[in-house]
Amino acid sequence: MEENTMNEMFIDIAGSVLADMRVLIEGAVTLYEDDALPLNRLALKNDMLSAASAFDAIGVALYSICQH
């Protein structure tokens, strides 16, 4: 009986943590789209390729997290 209660507690905690993580990730994507994408375009326009590459890498990481 105690093992079942522990499993239920784990599922409740995990579900709560996952929900919190999803909100944080969605906020990070919004910030990226609002703030970093214009900076990425500016970096490309000014031939700052390493900065543009860094912004691209951040975007790829964020969008790949969202897909999981």
C-alpha positions in Angstrom: 0.0 0.0 0.0 2.8 2.4 0.9 4.6 1.8 -2.4 1.4 2.7 -4.3 1.2 6.0 -2.4 4.8 6.8 -3.2 4.2 6.1 -6.9 1.2 8.4 -6.9 3.3 11.1 -5.1 6.0 10.8 -7.7 3.6 11.1 -10.6 2.0 14.2 -9.0 5.4 15.8 -8.4 6.7 14.9 -11.9 3.6 16.2 -13.5 3.9 19.5 -11.7 7.6 19.9 -12.6 6.9 19.1 -16.2 4.1 21.7 -16.3 6.4 24.3 -14.8 9.2 23.4 -17.3 6.8 23.8 -20.2 5.8 27.3 -19.0 9.5 28.3 -18.7 10.4 26.9 -22.1 7.4 28.7 -23.7 8.5 31.9 -22.1 12.1 31.4 -23.3 10.8 30.8 -26.9 8.7 34.0 -26.7 11.7 36.0 -25.5 13.9 34.5 -28.2 11.4 35.4 -30.9 10.8 38.9 -29.6 14.4 39.8 -28.7 17.0 37.5 -30.2 15.6 37.1 -33.7 16.0 40.8 -34.5 19.5 40.7 -33.1 20.2 37.6 -35.2 19.1 39.5 -38.4 21.2 42.5 -37.3 24.3 40.2 -36.8 23.8 38.7 -40.3 23.4 42.2 -41.8 26.6 43.3 -40.2 28.6 40.1 -41.2 28.9 39.1 -37.5 28.6 35.4 -38.4 29.7 34.0 -35.1 27.0 36.0 -33.3 24.4 35.0 -35.8 25.5 31.4 -35.4 25.1 31.6 -31.7 21.6 33.0 -32.0 20.8 30.2 -34.4 22.1 27.6 -32.0 20.0 29.0 -29.2 16.9 28.9 -31.4 17.5 25.4 -32.5 17.9 24.2 -28.9 14.7 26.0 -27.8 12.6 24.7 -30.6 13.9 21.1 -30.3 13.0 21.2 -26.6 9.5 22.3 -27.5 9.1 19.4 -29.8 9.6 16.9 -27.0 
